[in-house]
Amino acid sequence: MKEKHPAQYTVKNRCLYVALQEDLDQHNVDRIRLRLDALIDECGSNEVVFDFSKVNFMDSSGIGMIMGRYRRMMLQNGKVRAVGIHPAIARIMKYSGLYQILEPNVLCDEKQ
């Protein structure tokens, strides 16, 4: 039986929308990172939007994955945004410094 992927990806006009389907932890991060990086290369994305609507927990590996994609997008003059952030995740983002690099609750034009 094929295992469900922890995220769904949509690309439109170089905006890559990542709907996270599960908690963002060490178990899921590697598969998300690999697929996300491949799509960024394939589509030439200049913006990545993470949808946290279904995420209730994120550990340090999730923080690292988001920061890594931020660094990568900055090298391409791109952006990383976050939407659908629950209060528990908002606290993690605040204390980890992610709010300093992300623009929370803002979607790219193609998904609004």
Residue pairs with C-beta under 8 A, 6 or more apart in sequence:
4 21
5 21
5 31
5 35
6 20
6 21
6 22
6 28
6 31
6 32
7 18
7 19
7 20
7 21
7 28
7 32
7 35
7 36
8 18
8 19
8 21
9 16
9 17
9 18
9 19
9 35
9 36
9 39
10 16
10 17
10 19
10 111
11 17
11 39
11 43
11 45
12 110
12 111
13 109
13 110
14 43
14 44
14 45
14 46
14 47
15 45
15 46
15 47
15 48
15 49
15 108
15 109
15 110
15 111
16 36
16 39
16 40
16 43
16 45
16 47
16 48
16 49
17 49
17 51
17 108
17 110
17 111
18 32
18 36
18 48
18 49
18 50
18 51
19 51
19 53
19 54
20 32
20 50
20 51
20 52
20 53
20 54
20 55
21 54
22 28
22 54
22 55
23 55
23 56
23 57
23 58
23 62
24 32
24 52
24 55
24 57
24 58
24 59
24 61
24 62
24 65
25 57
25 58
25 59
25 61
25 62
26 59
26 61
29 61
29 62
29 64
29 65
32 65
33 65
33 68
33 69
36 48
36 69
37 72
39 45
40 48
40 69
40 72
40 73
45 73
45 78
46 73
46 76
46 77
46 78
46 79
47 73
47 78
47 79
47 80
47 81
47 108
48 69
48 73
48 78
48 79
48 80
48 81
49 80
49 81
49 82
49 83
49 107
49 108
49 111
50 66
50 80
50 81
50 82
50 83
51 82
51 83
51 84
52 82
52 83
52 84
52 85
52 86
52 89
53 83
53 84
53 86
54 84
55 86
55 89
56 86
56 88
56 89
57 88
57 89
58 89
58 92
63 92
63 96
63 98
66 80
66 82
66 98
66 102
67 98
67 101
69 80
70 80
70 101
70 102
73 79
73 80
79 103
80 101
80 102
81 102
81 103
81 104
81 106
81 107
81 108
82 93
82 98
82 102
82 103
82 104
82 105
83 104
83 105
83 106
83 107
84 105
85 93
85 104
85 105
90 104
92 98
93 99
93 102
93 104
